Amino acid sequence: MLKDILAAKGIKQVYVAQKLGVSVVTVSNWAKGKTAPNEKNLKRLSELLQVPVKDIVH
């Protein structure tokens, strides 16, 4: 889950938001499971965090 990955890697949501060009609220909603990133942002998240897509969405 995104929240756990960010915590384990010590990465702040604001950093992810800046890198992907989305708002911090958007990243927060992804981390809380309120919304999910689209396919493009999911792939970019995977690359940024260096984890498989399945680890982010599962």
C-alpha positions as CSV (number, residue, x, y, z in Angstrom):
1,M,0.0,0.0,0.0
2,L,1.3,3.5,-0.9
3,K,1.1,4.8,2.7
4,D,3.3,2.0,3.9
5,I,5.8,2.3,1.0
6,L,6.2,6.0,1.6
7,A,6.8,5.5,5.4
8,A,9.3,2.7,4.8
9,K,11.3,4.7,2.4
10,G,11.0,8.0,4.4
11,I,9.4,9.8,1.4
12,K,7.1,12.7,2.0
13,Q,3.8,13.0,0.2
14,V,4.8,16.6,-0.9
15,Y,7.8,15.2,-2.7
16,V,5.7,12.7,-4.6
17,A,3.2,15.4,-5.5
18,Q,5.9,17.7,-6.8
19,K,7.6,14.9,-8.9
20,L,4.3,13.8,-10.4
21,G,2.8,17.3,-10.8
22,V,-0.3,16.6,-8.7
23,S,-1.5,18.2,-5.5
24,V,-0.5,17.0,-2.1
25,V,-4.3,16.3,-1.4
26,T,-4.3,13.9,-4.4
27,V,-1.3,12.0,-3.0
28,S,-2.9,12.0,0.4
29,N,-6.1,10.5,-1.0
30,W,-4.1,7.8,-2.8
31,A,-2.3,7.0,0.4
32,K,-5.5,6.8,2.4
33,G,-7.2,4.6,-0.3
34,K,-9.9,7.2,-0.9
35,T,-8.9,7.4,-4.6
36,A,-6.5,5.6,-6.9
37,P,-4.0,7.0,-9.3
38,N,-4.7,6.6,-13.0
39,E,-2.6,4.2,-15.0
40,K,-0.1,6.9,-16.1
41,N,0.5,8.1,-12.5
42,L,0.6,4.5,-11.2
43,K,3.4,3.8,-13.6
44,R,5.2,7.0,-12.6
45,L,4.8,6.2,-8.9
46,S,6.2,2.8,-9.5
47,E,9.3,4.3,-11.1
48,L,9.7,7.0,-8.6
49,L,9.4,4.7,-5.6
50,Q,11.2,1.8,-7.3
51,V,8.6,-0.7,-6.4
52,P,6.3,-2.9,-8.6
53,V,2.9,-1.5,-9.5
54,K,1.3,-4.4,-7.7
55,D,2.8,-3.3,-4.4
56,I,1.2,0.1,-4.7
57,V,-2.3,-1.0,-5.5
58,H,-2.5,-4.1,-3.3
